[in-house]
Amino acid sequence: AVGALVLSRPADSPPPSATTTRLDAPVNVGAQDPRDISAHNSPTFARNPVSPANLAVSSRIDTPFFSCGLHVSADGGESWSQIPIPAPKGEEPKCFAPDVAFSADGTLFLSFVTLKGNGNVPNATWISTLKNGKRKLSRPVKALGRLAFQVRLAPDPASPKRMYITWLQGKDVAPVRFTEPGANPLMAARSEDEGATWTRPVRINQPSRERVVTPSPVVGPKGELYVLYLDLGEDRLDYEAGHRGRGGRPYVGPFKLVLGRSTDRGKSWKELVVDENLKPIHRFIVFTPPFPSLAVDRDGRLYAAFHDRRAGDPDVLLWSFKPGESAFKGPTRVNDKSSGDRTWQYLPKLATAPDGRLDVLYYDRRADPKNLKNHVSLQSSFDHGKSFTPALRLSSRPFDSRIGYGAKEGLPDLGSRLGLLSENERAEAVWTDTRGGTPGTQKQDLAKGVAAFKEAPAEEADESLRYLALGLGLAGLALIALWAMGARSKPREPAVPES
């Protein structure tokens, strides 16, 4: 008989270990220049699928002037250069809230909003592109009109020319608030010609949800469009600026985390509630709220993450949804710090690697008993979010969470999100870092860290194989012994007499 044996890493073997290979390297050009006091935050981090060493990071700049940043790298993030963003004709030179994404053919898409007037009201949303090998963005094309907030891009990985755009469409605003609950829906549109034209906008949320924010889109492996967002419920404190732009205790009621789903390229929407009892952790300006994070793996499994204080102090929570199921599972508490230590872990960002690993990046204050200084931590799951590896610190030194726009009013803003890209061998992160700033300058920079993943050492793998071989050998001896015993107990045939 001929047999074949296939060996693989046992299911209960330890996951690959993670180590930091580079800590908080600067991204924006002025990061190490004390004369540059720009406040870079809210990074979007993207990789070119055609040229993986080509990376792009966009940033919102809050002070000293509202502006946008776009930095690109051709060597995997070892060095960065800034790409000028062309100003649309007829618009005030106020660029704000950019987002960046690569299409399936390697074209870089940049969206940004132009502001108008003393109130800095969003006047229009624009799209510029950068083709492979080019060094200059295309002339901006207008995509959306007035009062488009929280604009995000989502490319379809299976269609190079298809791009989705999601946003909050305001009707009327006043300083730091929306004036009419129920009149500011979340919208989605699709382009099939690289952003030159867009379909008629379609509402994502149900009209009964009157205070919705933070549309976070992602496209699934079968072309499904998902948008994760927050339903603020009865929160007039933040949505209608009952706090008058001042810090203090957070809203005491619950938020809901909701997923919008479209299987017809954004034409129609269904919703699924992820969690209906989120506990807010702080006040915020409703135009620039903290975003939840959404990721999808190659099998179509969805992951959602946000921060919550239901256990007493802010934690990072994760929910998962397997295709074919009817509801999200969770939440699972990600951060592994001591419960009830009164320090914050917050603003998570998710990414999935091709091999199925799930990475979670977040701000982490566990090292500061005063709960003021941030580090940045990464944790990973190899079992679809059921358990996580110990926290890996990507920042070399803590940085002050009180430095940034709004600090004087008690609402310091480190931005709406972090950036994270995951591959099988590594995870790359970008975040807002304040170590170069002071309360006076409010300077914020973008920093990048890298975690490398390695399989168990060879000697451990060899040991596992030795145990496996020993087990197979013992099993073989047992089979031989059983065969011999059966042979001895079998009745013998009578001898044939010789003739």
N, C-alpha and C positions, 0 to 999 in steps of 0.2 A: 504494500500500500504506500501511496505517496501523500504526504500532508504538508500544509503550509501554515506558518505561524506569523501573525502580524503583531508587532510590538508598538505600543503607544504610551504616552505619559499617563499613568494611572489617574483616575478622576479625583482621587483624594490626595494627590501629590501637591506639594506647595506651589503656589503660583509663581511666575517669574518675579524676581526681586527688582525693585526700582531704586535707582540712585540718581542724584542730580549731577549733570555733567556741565551745566553752566547756570550761574545764579545772576539774576537781575541785570542783564546786559542792557544798555540803553538802546532805544529804538528811534525816538524822534531826534532830529538833528541838533536841537538846542538843549538836549538833556543835561549836558555837562557844561553849559555856558550860563554863568550866573546872571549875565545881562539879558538872557531870554527868560522872561517870566510868564510865558504862556502856560495856561492850565489845560493840558491835554488829558482827556479822560474818555470813557465809554468806547474802548477799542473794539473794532470788528477785525477779525484775523482770518485771512483766507489764503489757500494754497492753489496754485495753478495745476489742474489735473494733467495737463499735457507736459509741463515742465515743473516737476515737484520742487526744485530748488527756488522757484520764483514765488515769493511770498508778498503779501500786501497787508498793510494795517492802516485803517482809517481812524481818526480821532475827532471828537468834539472838543472845541476850544472855547472855554467860557470867559476867560479874562486874559489880558486886559481888554480884548475886543472879541466879540463873537466871531468865530472863524472855524475853518476845517483844516485838518491835516491828512495827507496821504503819503505814506512812506512805503517804498518797495525794496525788495532784496532779490538779487539774482544768485546768491550763494548760500541759500538756506538760512538766512538770518545772521550770517557773520558780519555783514555790513549793510547799511541802509542808505538810501537816497530819497530826498523829498521830491515829489512830483507836483508842480504848480497846478492848481485847479482853476480853469478858465472862468472868468466872470461872465454870466449871461448879459447880453445887451439889454439896456433899459432897466436893469435891476440895481438896487443899492449894493455896495460891496460888503455884504454881510452873509457869509456862508455859515451854515449851521447844520448840526445833526447828520453827518455823513454816514453812509453805509457802503460796504464794498463786498463784491462777490465775483467769482470766476465762473464763466459758463463752461459747458462740457468741452468746447474747442479751445479753451485757454484765453478767451477774451475777458478782460477785466471790466467790470461794471461798477461805476461809482454813482450813487445817488446823493443829493444834498438839497437843502432847503435854503432859499433866500429870504431874508427878513426885511421888513419895511416899517418905517416910521419910528417915532420915539418909543413906542411900545414894543418894538421888535416882533411884530406879528408875522407869522409865516405867510409869504406872498405867493410862492410857487415852489414846486419840486422839479429838479432837473436830473437828467441822466447823461453822463459822459462815459465813453468807453476807451480802452487802451488795448490795441491789438498786440499779439505776440511780436516781440522785436521792436516795437515802437517805444518812444520815450516821451510822447506828448499826448495828452488826453484829447479826445475829439471835442468838437464844438458842442456845448450842452444842448440837449433837446428837452423841451418842457414836457413833463409827464403828468403832473397834477397841478391844480390851481390853489387858491387861497385856503388857508387854515388847515393844511395837511400836517398832522403831528405824528411823531413816532414812526417814521417811514422806514420800512425794512425791505430788503431784496431776498429772493429765494430762487436760485437757478434750478432748472430741471436737469439732473445729471444725464438723462437719456436723450436730451434734445438740445443741441448747441444754441439754437436761436430762441428757445423759450425761456422767458423770465417772468416771475411773479413779483408783484409789489403789493405790500399791505400797509395800511395806515389808519390813523384815527382822524376822521373827517369832522372838524369842528364847525359849528354853526355861528356861534358868537362867543367872544372871550372878553375878559377883563384882566387886569394885572393878576398873574399867577392863578387864574381860576377859569373854569368853564361856567357860563352863566345859566345854561339851560340843560339840566339832566334829561336824558332820553333823546336829545337832539344831536348827539355826537357819536355816530356809529363807527364800528370798525369795518373797513372796506378792503376789497381785494380786486386786482385787475391782472390781466395776462398780456404779455407781448409775444408774438411769434416772429418778430423781425428785429431782434436785438435792441428793443427799446425804442424803435422809431415810432411805433404806434401802439396803442393799448386798447383792450376791450372795454366795454362799458362796465363801470364799477359795480360790484355786487356786495351787498351787506353780509357780514359774517355772523354777527351776534343777533340773537333774538331781540325784538323791540322791548320786551319786558325787562331786559337788562339795561338799566338806565345810566349806570356809571361804569363804563368799561374802558380799559387802558391796556397798553403794552402788547399789541399784536406781535407774536414771535413765530414766523413761518419756517417750515421745512418741507421738502418734497421727499416722499417715500420711494422705495425701489420700483414700485409699479406705477409711478406717476401720481400717487395720491398727494393732495395738498393738505397739510395740517397747519393750524394756527393756534397757538397757546396764548391765553390772555387772562387778565385779572378782572373779575367783577367786584367792584368796591362796595357793593350793597348800598347801605344807607350812609356811607362815609361822606358827609358834607364837610368835615374837617379838612380833608385833603382836596377833594374834587372841587369844592366851591370855596376853598381857601378860608375856611372858618378860623384857621390858625393865623391868618393875616401875614403869612410868610415868616412866621416865627417858630422857633423850636419849642419843644415841650413834650408832654406825654403823648404817645400814639393814640390813634383811634381805638376805642375799646371794643367795637363790634367785629364780626367776622368778615373776611373776604372769601370769595370763591375762586378757585382755579379751574378754568374751563378750556376745553379743547374743541375747536371747530374743525370739521372734516369735510373735504370735498373729493369725490371720485370722478368728477366730470370737468376737471381743469378749471375749477373756481366758479362754475355756473350756478351751482346750488350747494347748500351747506346744511349739515346736521351737527348737533353738539353733543358732547359727552362731558359731564362734570367730573373733574379729576379729584377735587376735594372741596367741600363746602364749609369748612371750619378753619380757615387760615387765620392766625392771629398776627396782626401787623406788628412790626418791631419798632418803627419810627415814623415820624411825619415826613412828608416830602412835597415837592412842588409837582402838581399834577401834569404839567407839560413835559417834565423830564423824570418820570418815576423809575424805580428799579424794575428791571425786566425779569420775569421767570425765564427758565431755559428749557429748550426742547431739543431732543436728538432722536434719530432713528438709525437702526443698524441695517445691515444688508438683508436680514431676514424679515424686516418690516416691524420689528419690535420697537415700541415707542418708550421713551423715558422723559419724564418731566421733573423739574426740580425748582425749589424756591426756599426762602427762609421763613421761619415760623417760631413763635415763642410759646407754644402750648405747654412746653415742659418747664416754663419759668424764665429761661433766657434763650436768645435766638439760636436756633440750630438749622442746619441744612437738611432738608427732607427730600426724599426721592420717591416717585411713583413710577410704576411700569405697566405697560399694556402689551399683551401678546396678541397677535392677529388671531381672530376667531373668538376671542373672549368678549364679554359684554361690559366689563368694567375694569378700571385701573386697580392695580394692587398697591397697597402701601397705606401710609407712608413708612419708609425705612429711614431711620436716622443715620446720616452718613458720617458726620464728624465724630471722632472717637475720644473727645475730651471728657473730663469728669462732668457728670450731670450736675447742674445746679451750682457751677463755679462762678456764675454771673458774668462770664465773658461771652463775646459774640462770635459766631461763625455765620457768615451771611453772603449774599449775592452770588449764588453758585452759577457755574457755567459747565455744561455737559458737552462731551464729544465721544464718539465711538470709533474704535480702530477696526480695520478690515477683519481681524480675527475674532471680533466680538467683544473685546475688552471695553468696558465703560469707564471713562475718566470723569472725575468731578473736581473742579477748581473753585476755590472760594477764599474770601478774606477771613483771617483767623486771628483772634486776639487772645488766645489761651495763654500766651506767655506774659501777658500784662495784667496783673491783678486789678489795675485801675481801669482796665477795659478801654484804653485810648489808642494804643499802638497796634498796628496791623502787621501781620506776616501774610504770606500767601501760601496756601497748602493745597496739595493734590492727593486724592485718594482714588483707588481703582477697584473695580469689581470684575471678577472672572466668572461669575455665576448669575449674570443678568440682574444685578442689583440686589441680590439677597444678602451679600456680605461684602465688606470692603477691607482693603489692605490698610495698615497703619498710615497716618498722615505723613506726607513727605513735604518738607518745607522747601520752597523754591526761592524765597527771599533771604538774602544774607544778613540783613539788618531790619529791625522794625521801622515803620514809618507812621507818621502822625495822621490819624483819621480826621483831625480837626482842621486840616489845611485844604482850602478849596473854596469855590464860589458858594456863597451863602453862609460861611462860617461866622461872620459877624452877627448874623441873625439867628444863630443856633441851628442852622440847617446845612452843615457842610456837605458837599456833594462830591463823592469820588466817581460819579458817573453811573450810567444805567446798566452796565454790563462789563464782563471781562472777555478775553479772547482765548480760545483753546483749539488746537489741532492735534489729532491723535493718529498715529501710525502703529504698526505692530511692534516696532522696536523702540518707539519714543513718543513722548507727549511734549508739545511746545505750548507755552502759555505767555500771554501778554496781559498786563494789568496797569492800573494807575498807581504811581509811586510818588510820594510827597517828600522824600528825604532831601531833595534839592530846594524845597520851598520853605517859607516861613509864614506865620499868620499875616504878616504884612504884604508879602509878594503874592501869596496864594498860588505859587508855581506848582504845577503838577506835570510829571513826565510819564512816559510809557517805558516799562521795563519788561524784559523777556527772560524766561527761564526754561530749561530743558530737563526732562526726566527721561532716563534710558531704562529700558526693561531688558533683563537678562534671564535666561532659563537657569534652572538649578545647576550648580557646579557639576563638572563631568564625573567627579568621584561619587557624588550622590546618585547621579544617573546610573553609573556603573554598579553601585551598591544595589539599586532597585532591580537592575537586570540580573544581578547575581541571585537575589532572593527569588526572582521570578524563575530563573533557571533551576534553582534548587527545588522550588515547588513543583515545576514540571517534571524534574527528575524523580522526586518522591512519588508523584502521581504515576509515573511510568512504572516504577518498581512495584507499586501496589497493584497495577493492572496485571503485571507479569505474575505476581504471587497468586492473584485470583485465578488466572488462567491455569497455573500449575495445580492449584488445589482442585479445580474442576476436572483437570485431566486425570488426577489420581483417583478421584471418586467415580469416574465413569466406568461401568462394567466392561470387562474385557471379553472379546469374542473367543469362543472355543477354538483350540488349535485344530488345524486340518491334519488328520493322520496321513503319514507318508504312505504312498502306495508301494 
